[in-house]
Amino acid sequence: MTTETARARYDAALAIARAAGETALGFFDARDRLVIEQKSGAQDLVSQADREVELLIRARIAQAFPEDGVIGEEHDPVPSRSGYVWVVDPIDGTSPFLNGQPNWCVSIGVRGPEGLAAGVIEAPVMRETYAALAGAGATLNGRPLRVDPSASLASANIGFGATQKTPAAEAAAFVRGLYEEGGVLFRNGSGALMLAYVAAGRLAGYYDPGLNAWDCYAGLLLVREAGGVAEYLGSDDMLTGGLLYSGTPAVVADLRRLGEASRRG
């Protein structure tokens, strides 16, 4: 059941994501002038754009809902006094962003007292807005989304989110198992967008051996509201990443089996 408080945050998340997307697009068009820093690895990057877009998002949230908490990738968490927490990735897919690819997005999820309440993924270059409100469904540019219940491991590509943090042997074992069962791997550098693609039926499923909350909270709700399954095993404090499986129940069962086998070696 959708509450007025959740809907108010959903409406605000849509407006904030669009404003953040426009700002991020301005940085994208001038990316050759950005200051770029390396975090944990050669492809784990942060730029001036990430930090400034997140500050914009936080300022808009603080103005509209001053008692809400915020957890974001680039700045310290703000505790909640209302029971609502916004989980934000200002630019999910920083590497594609910096390399001039269109597959990056702004991801905003809102967790309420009863769980995920709202989620918006804004992909400015592709002019796509994915949105979900708990109990009210998921949409792409206003059109309803529905996961195909007949989708299987081999019926469409499977998103795979392994990064340099994933042991090479584990990643290779998963890919080998997937291909042996007729699946084909897809990866675009944005966990949020791959979840959105599952919700939109563009991918049959998505497996990630270690995703952070800010990368997936909006997408989790999108998949669930589109009739799919999205399981996330990150920590309750939302600051430690974890396993993610999404797709139909059958696809998730297959991905869990393949993922477990790859981790056993």
C-alpha positions in Angstrom: 0.0 0.0 0.0 1.4 3.4 -1.0 1.4 6.1 1.7 1.3 9.8 1.2 4.7 10.2 2.8 6.2 7.6 0.4 4.5 9.2 -2.6 5.8 12.6 -1.6 9.4 11.2 -1.6 8.8 9.4 -4.9 7.7 12.7 -6.6 10.7 14.5 -5.1 13.1 11.7 -6.1 11.9 12.1 -9.7 12.5 15.8 -9.7 15.8 15.5 -8.0 17.1 12.8 -10.3 16.2 14.8 -13.4 17.9 17.9 -12.0 21.0 15.8 -11.1 20.9 14.2 -14.5 21.0 17.5 -16.2 23.9 18.7 -14.1 25.8 15.4 -14.7 25.2 15.7 -18.4 26.8 19.2 -18.4 29.9 17.6 -16.7 29.8 14.7 -19.3 29.9 17.1 -22.2 33.0 18.8 -20.6 34.6 15.7 -19.2 38.0 16.4 -20.6 38.3 19.2 -18.1 37.3 17.1 -15.0 39.7 16.4 -12.1 39.8 12.6 -11.7 41.0 10.5 -8.8 41.6 6.8 -8.4 40.1 5.1 -5.4 40.6 1.3 -4.8 41.7 0.3 -8.3 42.5 1.4 -11.8 38.8 1.3 -12.8 37.4 2.5 -9.4 37.4 6.2 -10.1 35.8 9.4 -8.8 35.6 12.8 -10.4 34.6 16.3 -9.6 31.3 15.5 -11.3 30.5 12.7 -8.9 31.1 14.8 -5.8 29.3 17.9 -7.0 26.2 16.1 -8.3 25.9 14.3 -5.0 26.1 17.6 -3.2 23.2 18.9 -5.4 21.1 15.8 -4.5 21.8 16.2 -0.8 20.9 19.8 -0.8 17.6 19.2 -2.5 16.8 16.4 -0.1 17.7 18.5 2.9 15.5 21.3 1.6 12.5 19.1 1.0 12.9 16.6 3.9 15.3 17.9 6.5 14.7 15.0 8.9 15.5 12.3 6.3 18.8 10.5 6.3 21.2 10.2 3.3 23.7 7.6 2.4 25.8 8.3 -0.7 28.9 7.0 -2.3 31.0 10.2 -2.2 30.2 11.9 1.2 29.5 11.0 4.8 26.1 9.6 5.8 23.5 11.8 7.4 21.4 10.0 10.1 17.7 9.9 9.8 15.2 11.3 12.3 12.1 10.5 10.2 12.6 6.8 9.5 13.4 7.6 5.8 16.9 7.2 4.3 17.9 8.2 0.8 20.5 6.0 -0.8 22.3 7.8 -3.6 24.8 7.2 -6.3 25.3 10.5 -8.2 26.9 8.8 -11.2 26.7 5.1 -11.3 29.1 4.0 -14.1 31.9 6.6 -13.5 34.3 4.7 -15.8 31.9 4.7 -18.8 31.0 8.3 -18.0 34.7 9.4 -18.1 35.3 7.4 -21.2 32.4 9.0 -23.2 30.0 6.1 -23.1 26.3 6.7 -22.6 25.8 3.8 -20.1 25.8 5.8 -16.8 23.1 7.1 -14.6 21.9 8.8 -11.5 20.5 6.3 -8.9 18.3 7.4 -6.0 16.6 4.9 -3.7 14.5 5.7 -0.7 14.1 3.3 2.2 11.2 3.9 4.6 10.2 2.3 7.9 8.7 -0.7 6.0 11.5 -1.1 3.5 12.2 0.3 0.0 9.6 3.0 -0.7 10.8 4.6 -4.0 13.5 4.4 -6.6 14.5 6.4 -9.6 17.3 5.7 -12.1 17.9 8.6 -14.5 20.0 7.9 -17.7 20.4 11.3 -19.2 22.3 10.5 -22.4 19.7 7.8 -23.3 16.8 10.1 -22.1 15.4 7.3 -20.0 13.8 7.7 -16.6 13.1 4.5 -14.7 10.9 4.9 -11.6 9.2 2.7 -9.0 6.9 3.4 -6.1 6.3 0.6 -3.6 2.9 -1.0 -4.3 2.3 1.1 -7.4 4.5 -0.6 -10.1 7.6 0.4 -12.1 7.8 2.6 -15.3 10.2 3.6 -18.0 9.4 7.2 -19.2 6.0 6.7 -17.8 5.3 3.4 -19.5 4.6 0.3 -17.2 7.4 -2.3 -16.9 6.8 -6.0 -16.5 9.4 -8.8 -16.2 8.6 -11.7 -18.6 7.8 -14.6 -16.4 8.9 -17.1 -19.1 12.5 -15.7 -19.2 15.2 -18.2 -18.7 19.0 -18.3 -18.4 19.4 -18.6 -22.1 16.5 -16.5 -23.4 18.3 -13.2 -23.1 21.7 -11.9 -22.0 22.7 -12.1 -18.3 24.2 -9.1 -16.6 27.4 -9.8 -14.6 28.9 -7.2 -12.3 32.2 -8.6 -11.3 34.9 -5.9 -10.9 38.7 -6.1 -10.1 37.7 -6.9 -6.5 36.3 -10.3 -7.6 39.0 -13.0 -7.7 39.8 -13.8 -11.4 39.2 -17.6 -10.9 35.7 -16.9 -9.4 34.7 -14.6 -12.3 36.0 -17.1 -14.8 34.2 -20.0 -13.2 30.9 -18.1 -13.3 31.3 -17.1 -17.0 32.2 -20.7 -17.9 29.2 -22.1 -16.1 26.9 -19.5 -17.7 28.1 -20.3 -21.2 27.9 -24.1 -20.6 24.2 -23.6 -19.9 23.5 -21.6 -23.0 23.7 -18.1 -21.4 25.5 -15.1 -22.7 27.2 -12.4 -20.6 26.4 -8.7 -20.6 28.2 -5.9 -18.8 27.9 -2.2 -19.2 29.7 -0.8 -16.1 26.6 0.3 -14.2 24.9 -2.0 -11.7 22.0 0.3 -11.4 21.3 0.3 -15.2 21.7 -3.5 -15.4 19.0 -3.8 -12.7 16.8 -1.4 -14.7 17.4 -3.5 -17.8 16.1 -6.6 -15.9 13.0 -4.7 -14.9 12.6 -3.6 -18.6 13.0 -7.1 -19.9 16.3 -6.2 -21.7 18.2 -8.7 -19.6 17.0 -12.1 -18.3 18.9 -11.6 -15.1 21.8 -10.0 -13.3 24.3 -11.4 -10.8 26.8 -9.3 -8.9 29.3 -10.9 -6.4 29.7 -7.6 -4.5 27.5 -4.6 -5.0 27.0 -1.5 -2.8 23.7 -0.3 -1.6 23.9 3.0 -3.5 24.4 1.1 -6.7 21.3 -1.1 -6.3 18.6 0.2 -4.0 16.6 2.0 -6.7 17.1 -1.0 -9.0 16.0 -3.5 -6.5 12.6 -1.8 -6.2 12.3 -1.5 -10.0 12.7 -5.2 -10.5 10.4 -6.1 -7.7 7.7 -3.7 -8.8 8.0 -5.1 -12.3 7.2 -8.5 -11.0 10.7 -9.9 -10.8 12.9 -11.1 -7.9 15.8 -9.1 -6.6 17.8 -10.5 -3.7 20.5 -8.3 -2.1 22.7 -9.6 0.7 24.5 -6.4 1.7 24.7 -5.4 5.3 22.0 -3.6 7.2 24.2 -0.5 7.7 24.2 -0.2 3.9 27.9 0.6 4.0 29.2 -2.9 3.2 28.4 -4.5 -0.2 27.1 -7.9 -0.8 25.8 -10.5 -3.3 22.9 -9.6 -5.7 20.7 -11.8 -7.8 17.8 -10.6 -10.0 15.5 -11.9 -12.6 12.6 -14.3 -12.6 12.4 -16.9 -9.8 13.8 -19.5 -12.1 16.6 -17.3 -13.4 17.5 -16.2 -9.8 17.7 -19.9 -8.8 20.1 -20.6 -11.6 22.2 -17.6 -10.9 22.4 -18.5 -7.2 23.5 -22.0 -8.2 26.2 -20.8 -10.6 27.4 -18.1 -8.2 27.8 -20.6 -5.4 29.6 -23.0 -7.6 32.0 -20.2 -8.8 32.8 -19.2 -5.2 33.6 -22.8 -4.2 36.2 -22.9 -7.0 
